[in-house]
Amino acid sequence: MSKLTDKEFDQFLDKCYKELENKQALLFSDYDLGKYDEFWYDQTTESIQFKKAGKVESEFIIIPIGSWSSKSNSWMWAWANTSITDELKLKSIKLKELAEYTGLKIFDKEAFEADEYRAHELTSIAVHYLNALGMYIVPSNNLKSFLALVRLI
C-alpha cells in the first residue's frame, strides 16, 4: 500500500478518533468502565480486570500500545519497551505495519518526543488498526500506559 497524502492521513486520523470515541462510549455504557474501584493488569495472562468491592466485574484481553511520559514528554511503543513481556511485544509489533501504510516513520521508531495529545492520536490509530473494542490508560506516576482492549473474556 502506498503512503497516505497529508489530506488522506488527516481524514484517516479523524475517522480513527471518531471511531474510538464511539467505542469508548460503548465500553462505558455497556461495562461501566469508568466506575470501577480498582483494576488489575496482568501481562502473563495478557488481560486486565476491572473490580468493584474486590469482585471482578469485567475482564479483557489486551494488547499494549505504548506509553507516554509527562516527565520526558515522550512516547515509547510497547514493542520497544523492555518492561513488556516478549509475548505481548509480539502482538504489539503489528503496529509497526502502520509505518508502511501511512508513510510515517514514527510508527517504526521506538521512542520519540510527543505530547499527550499525540499519545491519544497514536492510540486512536492503534485501536482502529488492531480492531480493538477500545482502550484503557493505566496511570503510574509520570507515566501513562495505553492498552488496547481487544476482546471481553
C-alpha positions in Angstrom: 0.0 0.0 0.0 1.3 3.4 -0.8 1.9 6.3 1.5 -1.1 8.4 2.5 -1.1 12.1 1.5 -1.3 14.6 4.3 -5.0 15.1 3.5 -5.7 11.3 3.5 -3.8 11.0 6.8 -5.8 13.7 8.4 -9.0 12.0 7.2 -7.8 8.7 8.5 -6.9 10.2 11.9 -10.3 11.9 12.1 -12.0 8.6 11.3 -9.9 6.8 14.0 -10.7 9.4 16.6 -14.5 9.3 15.9 -14.4 5.5 16.0 -12.5 5.5 19.3 -15.0 7.9 20.8 -17.8 5.6 19.8 -16.0 2.5 21.1 -15.2 4.2 24.4 -18.8 5.3 24.8 -20.0 1.7 24.4 -17.4 0.4 26.9 -18.6 3.0 29.4 -22.3 2.3 28.9 -22.1 -1.5 28.5 -19.4 -2.3 31.1 -19.3 0.8 33.4 -15.7 1.1 32.5 -15.2 4.4 34.4 -16.9 3.2 37.6 -14.7 0.5 39.0 -12.9 0.6 42.4 -9.8 -0.9 41.0 -8.2 -2.7 38.1 -5.6 -5.4 37.7 -3.3 -5.5 34.7 -1.5 -8.8 34.2 1.0 -9.3 31.4 1.3 -13.0 32.0 -2.4 -13.6 31.2 -2.4 -10.7 28.7 -5.5 -9.3 30.4 -6.9 -6.5 32.5 -9.6 -7.0 35.2 -12.0 -4.3 36.5 -13.2 -4.8 40.0 -16.0 -3.5 42.3 -15.7 -4.3 46.0 -12.9 -6.8 45.2 -15.1 -8.7 42.7 -14.1 -8.9 39.0 -16.9 -7.3 37.0 -15.2 -7.2 33.6 -12.1 -8.7 32.1 -10.5 -8.0 28.7 -7.7 -9.5 26.7 -5.3 -6.6 25.9 -2.5 -5.6 23.6 -0.2 -2.8 24.9 0.1 0.1 22.5 2.6 2.3 24.1 3.4 4.7 27.0 3.6 8.4 27.4 5.9 10.1 29.9 4.9 13.5 31.2 8.4 13.8 32.7 10.2 13.5 29.4 7.3 14.4 27.1 7.9 11.3 25.1 6.2 8.3 23.6 7.5 4.7 23.5 5.9 1.9 21.6 5.1 -1.1 23.7 7.0 -3.4 21.3 10.2 -1.4 22.2 9.6 -1.4 26.0 11.8 -3.8 27.9 9.3 -4.0 30.7 6.7 -5.7 28.4 6.7 -9.5 28.1 8.0 -10.9 24.8 4.6 -12.4 24.1 2.9 -9.0 24.3 5.7 -7.4 22.3 5.0 -9.8 19.5 1.3 -8.8 19.5 2.2 -5.1 19.7 4.7 -5.2 16.9 1.9 -5.4 14.4 1.6 -1.6 14.9 4.9 -1.2 13.0 3.0 -2.0 9.9 1.4 1.4 10.2 4.7 2.9 9.0 4.2 1.4 5.6 0.5 2.2 5.5 0.9 5.8 6.4 4.4 6.5 5.2 5.2 8.0 8.7 8.4 6.8 10.4 7.0 7.4 13.9 5.3 4.0 13.6 8.6 2.1 13.5 10.7 4.4 15.7 11.0 3.0 19.2 10.6 6.3 21.1 10.3 10.0 20.3 9.2 13.3 21.7 5.5 13.6 21.9 2.9 15.5 23.9 -0.1 13.8 25.5 -2.4 14.8 22.6 -0.1 12.9 20.2 -0.3 9.9 22.5 -4.0 9.9 22.1 -3.8 10.3 18.4 -1.4 7.3 18.1 -3.7 5.3 20.4 -6.8 6.0 18.3 -5.0 4.8 15.2 -3.7 1.7 17.0 -7.2 0.8 18.3 -8.5 1.1 14.8 -5.7 -0.9 13.3 -6.0 -3.7 15.9 -9.8 -3.7 15.5 -10.0 -3.4 19.3 -13.1 -2.7 21.4 -11.4 0.4 22.8 -8.6 1.4 25.1 -7.7 1.9 28.7 -5.0 4.1 30.2 -3.0 2.7 33.1 -1.7 5.7 35.1 1.5 5.4 37.1 3.3 8.5 38.5 4.6 10.4 35.4 3.7 7.6 33.0 0.5 6.6 31.2 0.4 3.2 29.6 -2.1 2.8 26.8 -3.7 -0.6 26.3 -6.0 -1.8 23.5 -8.9 -3.8 24.9 -9.1 -6.5 22.3 -11.9 -8.7 23.5 -14.0 -9.5 26.5 -13.2 -12.6 28.5 
